[in-house]
Amino acid sequence: MIELVVALGLGAIISLTLYTLTSGTSQIFYEQQRIAASQLALRSAVERLRAEIGRAGYLATPNSDVDPDVCPPGSLDCPNPPLRGVQLLNQDPVAAAAIPEPGTNIVARPDELTIFGAFDDGDSYFTTSLGAGMLELDNTTQSFQQRFGAAVIAGNIAAVIADSFNANRVLRIQCPGQSAVFQAITGPATWTGSTVQVPYGMLNAVGPYQPAGIGWRCEVSTATFARYHVRNVCALFPATCRAGGEPDKTDLIRVDLTPALVEIAGTERIVAEYAVDFDVSFDVDTAATPAVPGTVNPPVVQQCSFASSAAWAVGGAGSLAGRVRAVLFRLSVRTRNEDPSFPWVANPGLPLVRFKLRPVGTTTAACRVRTISTRVELPNFAAANIQSPTSAGAPCM
């Protein structure tokens, strides 16, 4: 009898030990799985950002009011307000209401980045005629056939043309021997027989453009504005949130903008779920402005701090966006839930290590945070090599 009791007791102890080990192992496994999922999502988001930011200024302009290819001396076709290849709204000096528990996560103030370039269509097309607010595309060129040939065969060319040249895109026109001009698309492009017509008109006080000639073989392309920022989008994408809306969830989203920089409803896309911080900075050319127009000085590239970078890419007059040579950004995402085994300790600064969802005292746990910092060259800005006059003591550190 005693032997039986001892055997049962030892069996119970062994079973309890195995249960405890299994339970702890499973908890660790699931937590590491959540961390790995966050890391993978973060890496995918960063690569998407890198790809698109690197195209900023492509078939567009770094800064139209100082770009000699867009606004040469004496030109009457300078956009007003100017077009910027990159604009930054730096949230560092202010509290960001989008971040849950801002009093606790006080160092997290996500920035807002707007870029301009040929993101949706990287091809250039040529005209057979242009003027009086209407252009006709040459449908015999290789670029036209590559882009629209399949649609012609499928019989939906009219819809594809109308979508490719829609009113939310900016039309870039450059005729032989003339500067580039940006125009608004004023109506749907049409396909009649074998003729493509695109109506255009004034954009930022320029136009309708009339070339110095018949408008034959002018190069035409489209460019768009896109914005990246962090906010709650549960109302737009309820399937990505818990029942009830999950008000403490924030995502990094991408949204298309009109030429007037107004968000276009329905174009929002989630880039990174559970994003809690997005900081942007620049490498800028601080070389002196050339004394002789048409020349350049050797570049003096300096990396700006996150706190001072916005002075180089503001949206209003006096922007120094043309001097930007690279974008540096830091993106942080959190795990979906707080980890009971990961205690909350206030972050001393950025980048974030942990994130608090509920008031201190409600729970001692915190969400784990993963961060990636990277640098993206802007080849289209560097190729323009703009060294416009800097404002008095534009800060960089």
Beta strands, then each sheet from edge to edge (+ up, - down):
strand 1: 86-89
strand 2: 112-117
strand 3: 125-131
strand 4: 134-137
strand 5: 170-174
strand 6: 181-185
strand 7: 190-192
strand 8: 195-201
strand 9: 219-231
strand 10: 251-257
strand 11: 269-272
strand 12: 275-285
strand 13: 301-303
strand 14: 324-334
strand 15: 339-343
strand 16: 354-355
strand 17: 365-377
sheet 1: 1+ 2- 9+ 3- 4+ 8- 6+ 5-
sheet 2: 1+ 2- 9+ 10- 11+
sheet 3: 1+ 2- 9+ 3- 4+ 8- 7+
sheet 4: 13+ 12- 14+ 17- 15+
sheet 5: 13+ 12- 14+ 17- 16+
end
